[in-house]
Amino acid sequence: MKRVLLLSAILLAGCGGGGSGSVTPPVVTPPPSNDSGLDSKPTNLTCVAPERPQTSTSIAVSDAFPNLPTIGRPVKVLVEPVPDPRWFVLRKTGQLLTFDPDNANSVSTFLDLSSDFNLRTASEGGLLGMAFHPDYPATPEIFLYYTRNHTGPAMRSVISRFRLDNVTSPGAGTVEEVILEVDQDRDNHNGGDVAFGPDGYLYIGLGDGGGAGDPFERAQDTTHLLGSMLRIDVIGTGAGYNIPAGNPNDMNAKCGPGTGNAADCPEIYAWGLRNPWRWSFDSQTGELWAGDVGQNSWEEIDIIENDGNYGWDCREGAHDFEPAGCPGDLIDPVAEYSHSGGNVSITGGYVYRGTEIGALTGRYVFGDFASGRIWALQGSVQAGFTLEELD
C-alpha cells in the first residue's frame, strides 16, 4: 500500500504465450535462397511466459506515506472518485478507513463491520472488497464484499449495497441492503474483489470454496456460484439485482446461496477459477485482468472473457492438474510463474495508464504476496506476451 515504483529505461525480455489451449505456430516467409537469416523475427508462441527473465528496467521502491500510522492487515486500497480524493483502506478485520494523501499522518474510520455484522475473519475471510457506485458521490452508495459466520457451512460470503447518509462520515442513517450471498465450503479461497465494469455491471470474483485441489469440484460446475467471475446488474434495482443479457446462462433462474441449483447459474460470466483474489479493468481497453492464485506449482494471469472456462481444476496454470473428463475448450493464462524462489501467491495488479512512469505505460504490473517480487507484463493475445521481473 505504501510503495511507489520509480522506473527508468525499459527492455522487454522473454517469450510470448498463447491466450488459449492450442496455438498455431506463425508462418514465416523464407528469405531468398542467396541470403541468410530471416526477413523478420517470428513470434514465439510455444510457451506462456519465462520463469525468470532477465531484469533490465531500473526501479527504486520508496515509502509513499512515511508518516501514516501503521494499518494492520490491509487488504485493499481505493482512491475516492472525486476531484480531491481521499484514499480508502479495507482491513481484513472489518474496518474501512480513510486518509488524506496530501496530509497523510492520520486515519479516520469510515465504516466498521467488526461488531454488528457477524463478521467471520477466520483464515482468508473478513472484509475483502469494495466498489464505489458509478455515479458516486451523487449517488451515495458503496458496495462491500465480506464474509460472515453461518451454520452449515461455517462461512458465507455477502455482497451488500450500503446507502450512505453522509459520504464524508456515514452515520446511523446508513442502510445495508444485502444483494447476494454465497455459501463457502471452507474458510479459504473466497476471492473477494468487486468492481464495476465499463458496461456498468457489477463484477464479483469468487474462489472455489476452499480446500486443496478443489475437493468438491466447484470450479468446473456451473450449477453453483463458486470458482467463477459473476456479473450482475445492481443499478436501479432496489435491494436486489438483475441478470445482464449476454451472460452465458442469462435465461435461467437465479442461483441461491448454496449448491442446490437445478440449472447453470445465470450470474456466472466466466468460470474455472481457483481464487481470483485481485483483478482489475484496463481503464483504456476495458479488458478484465485477473491474478488467479495457484495450488502448489503455478500462479497465473488471465484476461477474463464472457463464457470463458479458465481451467481449474483440470489445469493449474497451463499445466494438467486433474485432466480426466475435462472439456477441450479451456483457456490458458496469458502468463504464469512458478513457485521457485519463494513465490507462493499472486496479487493481481493493474494495467498502468498514468503519465508519471512512461516505462510502464500499457503494462500489467503485479506482484507475489510471499516473495515480494514485482513484474510487468506487456503484449497481446494475438502477438504474445513478454514478462519482466522489476523487483
N, C-alpha and C positions, 0 to 999 in steps of 0.2 A: 504493500500500500504506500510505503514511504520512499519508493525508489524511483529515480528518474534516469533514463538512459541518455547518454550523450555520445552520439555516434558520428564518425567521420567517414573516410573513404571506404568504398564497398567493392567487394569482388565476390561474385557468386561462385559456388563450387558444388560438385555432386552430380547426381544423375536424376532424371525425371521419372515419374511414376504415372501409370495409367489411373484413370478415375473409376474403372470398373474391373470386373474379374478377368476379362480377357482383353488383350491389346494386339492389334495388328501392327507388325513392325513397319516402320516408314519405308517408302520406296525411294531409293537413291539412284539418280541417273549417273551411270558411269562416265568418267571423263573420256575424251578422245584417246584412241589407242597410242598416240605418240606422246601423251602427257602422263604424269604420275600424280597420285593423290586424288582428292575429291573436289568437285566444284563447290560443295557446301558440306558443312558438318552435320551429320544426321543426329536427330534427337534420340537419346537413349531412353526407350520406354520399357526396358526389361526389369527395372526394379522400382520400388516405391520411393525410397529415399536412402541416402547413405547413412550408415550408423554414426560415424564420427568424422564429418567433413573437416577440412582444414579451415581454420578461422582466419579471415582476412579483414573483417570490419573491426576497426578500433573503437572501443567503448570505454566509458567510465561510469560508475554507478555512485550516486550520491543520495543523501537523505533529503527528500523534498521538504519535509516539515520537521526540522530538528527540535523545535520547541513544543511540539504536540505531545500531550500526555500519552503514556502507554495505553493502548487499547487492546485488551486481552481477547483472544480468539476471534479476530475479524475474519469474515468470510467473503465480503463483497463490498465494493466501493462504487458509488454512483455520483455523478455530477447533476445537480438540480437543473432542469431545463428552463432556466430564466436568465435574463441578461446579466445579473450579478449573482452567480450561483453559490450556494453552499455545497459542501461535499457531504454525502450521506454514507455512513458506515454501518453495515449489519454485523452484529455479533452473534455467534452461534448460540450464546446463552439467552438470546431473546431481545436484546436492546437494539433499537435503531437510533443511531447517534448522528449529530451534525456538527460541522465546524466550518469556520470562515477561512478559506485558503489564504486570504490576504492578511489574516491576523491569527495564525494557527497556533495558539497557545492554550486553548481550552476547547472542551467539547460540551454539547448540550444533548439531553435525552429528548428525542422527538416522539417515540413510542416505546413502550416496554411490554413485551408479551410474556415475560418470565413468571408472572404471578397469576394472572386471571385467564390464561388461555390454555391451561393444561399442557404446557409445552413439554415435549419429550426431547431431551438433548443427548440421550444415550448414543454411543458410537458416532455415526455420521448424521444424527438428527439435530434439530434445532431450528432457528430462524435462518433460512438458506437463500432466499431470493426476493427480489423486489423489482417492480416496474412502475414508472410514472404513467398516469393516463396520458394518451397522446395530446390532449388539449390542456394539460396541466400548465399553470395553476388556475386557468379559467374554469376548468372542471377540477375541483379539489379532491382528487381521488388518487390513491396508490394501490398497488396490488402486491400482496406478500405471499410467499410460499414458506410454510413452516410445518413441522411435524408435531403431533400431539399424542398423548397417551391414549390407548384404546384397549379394548378387551377382545381378544381373538381376531386379529393378531394384536401384538402389544403396541404397534406404531401405525399411525395413519397420517398420510400427507394431506395438507389442507392448502388450497389456493383460495384466497379471500380478497375481496374488494374492501378497502377502508375509505368511507366517505368522511373526509376531514371537516371538522367545524372551523378549523383555522390552519392554514398552511404554514404559518410561522411557528406556532406552538399549539398542536392539537390538544383539545380539552375533553371534557366529559361528554360533549355533544358528538364526538366522533363515533361512527357506527361501523361495525364489521358486518359484511354480507358474505357468507361462505358460498363460493361459486362451485367448487368441485373438490371431491375427496377421493383418495386412493389408498387402499389398504396395502401395507408393506409386509412382505413375508418375514423379513429380518430388520434389524436396525441400521443396516448399511445399504449402499447403492441406492440412494434416494434421488440422484440427480440434484435438482434444486434451483436452476436458473428459470426465470420467467422474463419475457421481453415482448414488446410489440414489434411486429414486423412492418416492413414498408407497406404492406397491404392493409394495415390497421387491425389485424387479428392478433390475439394473444397466443404466444407460443410457450409451451411448458415442457421442460426436459425431465424425463423420469428414467431412473435406473431400473435394473432387472428385478429389484425387490430384495436383493441380498443373498448371501451365501456363496461359497466358492463354486465356480463353474456353472452358474445359473441352474441350481438343482431342481427347480420347478419348471424349467424350460419356458420362462415367461417371454423372453425377448423375441422368440420366433412364433409366439402365439398371439394373434391379433384379436382374440376374443376378450382380452382384458387390456388394461392401460399401461402396464409396466413395460420397461425396456423400449420406450417409444418417445418420439417427439410429438406432442399434441398441438393442435391448432384449433382454437375456438374463438367465437365472436362474443365479446362482452360489452360492446359499445351500444348503449341504448337498449339493453336487455333487462333492466331492473336487476334483481338479485341473481338471476340465472345466466344462462349462456345459450347461444345458438350454434349450430354446426355450419361452418362455411361451405358453400357449394365448391366442389372441386376436391375436397378431402376424399381419399380413396374409397371410403365406405359411407359417403355422406347421406345416403338414404336410410341407413339402419337406425334402430333405436339407440338412444344414449346408453352408455355403459355405467353401471353402478360402481360403488367403491370397491367391491370385491371381485371375485373371479367367476361368478355365476352368470355370465352373459351368454345369450344364445347365439349371437352373431358377431361378426367383426365390428370393432368399435369405431364409430364414425368420428370420434375425436382425434384418431390417430392420423398424423401427417406422414410420418416415416417410422421405421422400427428396426429391430436388430441391433439395439444399443445396450452396452453393458452399464455404463454410468456416465452419461454426458454431464459432467459436473459444471463446466463453464463453457459457454458458447456465445456467439455474437453475430450480428448482421454487419456486413460491409456497408458502410454508410453511402458508398458511391454506387456499387453494383447491386446491392440488396441480397447478395449471397449469404447463406447461413453457414458459418464456420463453427465446428464443434470439436472440442477435445474430449475423446471418449476414453475413460480410464480403463486400462487393460487388466489382465489376470496376473500371470506370473512372468510374462516374457516381453510383451509389446504394448506400447502406448500409441494411440492413433489420432490422426486429424482427418475429419470428414467434412465435405461440403454436402450439407443435407438438402435433399430434393424431395419434392412431393412424390409419394408412393415408392420411396426408396427403401430397400432392405439392406442394412449395413453389416449383416453377417453374424453378429454374436448370437448364440454360442457355437455356431457352425465354424466360425473363424475368429481368431484373435489377431487383430490387425489384418494383414494379408496372408495369414498362415492358418492351416487347418487346425481346428481345436477338437470339435466333435462333429465331423462332416457327415456321418451316416444319416441318410434320409433327408438331407438338406436340399433346398431348391437350387437351381443353377443360375439364378439372376442376382446373386449377391454383389453388392457394390464394395469394392476395396477402398481403403483410405487413400487420400491423395498423398499422405506422408505418414511415416511411423518412425519410432526409435525404440531401441531395445532397453532392457533393464541393466545393461552393463554400466559400470562406473557409478553405481549408487542411484541410478534413475528408478523411480517407483511409480509415480503418479502424475499424469499430465494435468496442468491447469491451463485450459484453453484461454486464448487471448483475443486480440483484435487485429483487423487489417488497418494499418496506420494510414490515415488520410489527413494528418496535420500538415503544418507548414514549417515547423521548427527543426525537424530532423529529416532532411532531404533523402538521406541514405535509406530510410525506412519506408518511403512512400510506396504504397501498394503492396507492402509485405505483411504477412500474417506473423505477428510476434506472440510467442507463448513461452511457457516455462514448465519445469518439473518441480513439484512440491517438495520432494525429498532431497534431490541433488542441488537444487537452486540454479541449475543451468537455464539459460535463455537462448532461444533460437529465433530465426527469422526465415520464413518460407516465402518463395516467390515463384510465380509461373502461372500456368493454366492447365485445366484438364486436357485440353487439346494438345498443348505443346510439352507438357510435363512440368515438373516442379524441381526447384533447387532448394536445398535446406542448408543453412549455415548456423553453426553454433556461435553465439555472440559472447556469452559469459558463462 
